[in-house]
């Protein structure tokens, strides 16, 4: 993290009264402990040596800063007025007790928590729902999140929609690409130009939706703990997700120099190409038919302008 970002973050926590200096540990050191753990995946013993505090002190201030970051997330992870952006799920490494590992165990054998997130086209997270089992389908997570009013999912207003991949249903408020048609940006490199309206639409859709893959890329590159979680209680592991997203948004909104955002600003990030095969074909209902019509209209307009 750049020094200017660190100073701005400390000032925010201090000004809001979320963190306070103590006789032995200033706010700067408290935040430093937290960032060393989430930003360098340092364990408690490493922090003890670095900051010359007991393990209990390190753990206590980690939780205090985590709580402050969650307060920051309530303010800074907010949907824009029109609730538009890209939506997708991603996996975060998890430590699960032996008796409950099966639903969390991913394809590569590690335990994972599944995270649903929405981001704006400025690479800001605008919604997050963490803590789902790693084997849960993205479409199921979205459906159950929408159905539960307590989750406060920001549904798009009439006429607006999120960009989603083929693992989700093309329905009102969520526009997915055409299935069984070339979609991934890599498929269109070189001379492989789009051949019909469906491919024209899918190429543009993939190019725009890639923003969420780049946003995930910045976030995970900044916080290695997401790729190899420490053995905290699972509720702490879940809270680390929005807490680190809040710091991500803070850096982006402050428009401070940041090498990671610059690196991922225009980089195409490869997506997971296996998800489309995991979902059954669903018979279209009225909502889906309406969104299919909208998608066709957009595709026809794109072709007419070529």
URRA-V953465 format. One record per residue. N is the residue number from 1. RES is the residue in one small letter. OMEGA is omega in degrees with one decimal (999 if undefined). Layout:
n = <N	N>
res = <RES	RES>
omega = <OMEGA	OMEGA>
This chain:
n = <1	2	3	4	5	6	7	8	9	10	11	12	13	14	15	16	17	18	19	20	21	22	23	24	25	26	27	28	29	30	31	32	33	34	35	36	37	38	39	40	41	42	43	44	45	46	47	48	49	50	51	52	53	54	55	56	57	58	59	60	61	62	63	64	65	66	67	68	69	70	71	72	73	74	75	76	77	78	79	80	81	82	83	84	85	86	87	88	89	90	91	92	93	94	95	96	97	98	99	100	101	102	103	104	105	106	107	108	109	110	111	112	113	114	115	116	117	118	119	120	121	122	123	124	125	126	127	128	129	130	131	132	133	134	135	136	137	138	139	140	141	142	143	144	145	146	147	148	149	150	151	152	153	154	155	156	157	158	159	160	161	162	163	164	165	166	167	168	169	170	171	172	173	174	175	176	177	178	179	180	181	182	183	184	185	186	187	188	189	190	191	192	193	194	195	196	197	198	199	200	201	202	203	204	205	206	207	208	209	210	211	212	213	214	215	216	217	218	219	220	221	222	223	224	225	226	227	228	229	230	231	232	233	234	235	236	237	238	239	240	241	242	243	244	245	246	247	248	249	250	251	252	253	254	255	256	257	258	259	260	261	262	263	264	265	266	267	268	269	270	271	272	273	274	275	276	277	278	279	280	281	282	283	284	285	286	287	288	289	290	291	292	293	294	295	296	297	298	299	300	301	302	303	304	305	306>
res = <x	x	x	x	x	x	x	x	x	x	x	x	x	x	x	x	x	x	x	x	x	x	x	x	x	x	x	x	x	x	x	x	x	x	x	x	x	x	x	x	x	x	x	x	x	x	x	x	x	x	x	x	x	x	x	x	x	x	x	x	x	x	x	x	x	x	x	x	x	x	x	x	x	x	x	x	x	x	x	x	x	x	x	x	x	x	x	x	x	x	x	x	x	x	x	x	x	x	x	x	x	x	x	x	x	x	x	x	x	x	x	x	x	x	x	x	x	x	x	x	x	x	x	x	x	x	x	x	x	x	x	x	x	x	x	x	x	x	x	x	x	x	x	x	x	x	x	x	x	x	x	x	x	x	x	x	x	x	x	x	x	x	x	x	x	x	x	x	x	x	x	x	x	x	x	x	x	x	x	x	x	x	x	x	x	x	x	x	x	x	x	x	x	x	x	x	x	x	x	x	x	x	x	x	x	x	x	x	x	x	x	x	x	x	x	x	x	x	x	x	x	x	x	x	x	x	x	x	x	x	x	x	x	x	x	x	x	x	x	x	x	x	x	x	x	x	x	x	x	x	x	x	x	x	x	x	x	x	x	x	x	x	x	x	x	x	x	x	x	x	x	x	x	x	x	x	x	x	x	x	x	x	x	x	x	x	x	x	x	x	x	x	x	x	x	x	x	x	x	x	x	x	x	x	x	x>
omega = <178.9	-177.1	-179.4	178.0	179.8	-179.3	179.9	179.7	177.4	179.5	179.0	-178.8	-178.4	-178.7	-179.7	-179.0	-179.9	174.8	-179.0	175.2	172.1	-178.8	-173.7	-173.6	174.9	-179.2	179.2	-178.6	177.6	179.6	177.9	177.4	-178.1	-176.4	176.6	-178.5	-175.9	-176.2	178.8	179.5	179.5	178.7	-174.9	-177.1	177.3	179.1	176.7	-179.6	-175.0	-174.2	178.0	174.4	178.5	177.3	179.6	179.5	178.0	-178.9	-178.2	-177.7	172.0	-178.8	177.9	-179.7	175.4	178.4	178.7	178.8	177.7	174.1	177.0	-178.2	179.2	-178.1	-167.4	173.1	-175.8	178.2	173.2	-175.2	-178.1	173.5	-175.5	177.8	178.7	-176.1	177.2	174.7	176.3	-178.0	176.9	-178.5	-178.6	172.2	-175.4	178.7	-170.1	-174.5	-175.0	-172.3	-169.5	-178.0	-179.5	-172.6	-177.1	-176.1	-176.7	175.3	179.2	174.1	-176.7	166.8	-179.0	-176.0	173.6	-178.7	172.5	175.3	175.5	179.1	173.3	176.8	174.6	173.8	179.8	175.5	176.2	172.2	-174.4	171.1	179.2	177.6	-177.5	-178.7	-179.0	178.5	179.4	-177.5	178.2	179.4	179.8	-177.9	-177.9	176.7	179.6	-176.3	-175.9	-178.6	-178.9	-179.8	174.7	178.7	-176.7	178.6	179.3	175.7	-180.0	178.1	-180.0	-178.0	170.9	170.2	179.5	178.8	-173.5	175.9	179.2	178.8	174.8	-176.8	-174.4	-179.8	-177.1	-177.5	-178.0	176.9	172.3	177.2	179.2	177.1	178.8	-176.0	-170.9	-176.9	178.9	180.0	-175.5	178.8	-179.7	-176.6	-177.6	-177.4	177.7	-174.7	-178.1	-175.2	-179.9	179.3	175.8	179.4	-176.7	178.8	179.3	178.8	-179.7	180.0	-179.7	-175.9	179.9	-179.8	-178.6	175.4	178.1	178.7	173.7	-178.5	177.2	-176.1	-177.5	177.3	-178.8	-174.4	-177.8	178.4	179.7	-179.7	177.8	-172.7	172.9	-172.6	173.1	169.7	-171.9	179.5	175.7	177.9	179.4	-177.8	179.1	-178.0	178.7	179.4	179.6	174.8	178.0	177.7	175.2	-179.5	-179.9	-179.9	-177.5	-176.6	179.2	178.9	176.3	179.2	179.9	-174.4	-178.8	176.7	178.6	-179.0	-175.1	-174.4	-176.6	-179.9	174.3	-179.8	179.9	178.9	175.6	-174.7	-175.3	-170.9	-175.7	-176.8	-174.2	-171.4	178.6	174.9	-177.3	179.4	-175.0	170.9	-176.8	178.9	-178.8	179.5	178.7	-179.4	174.0	178.1	178.5	-179.9	178.2	179.0	179.1	-179.5	178.9	179.5	179.3	-179.3	-178.3	-178.3	-178.6	999>
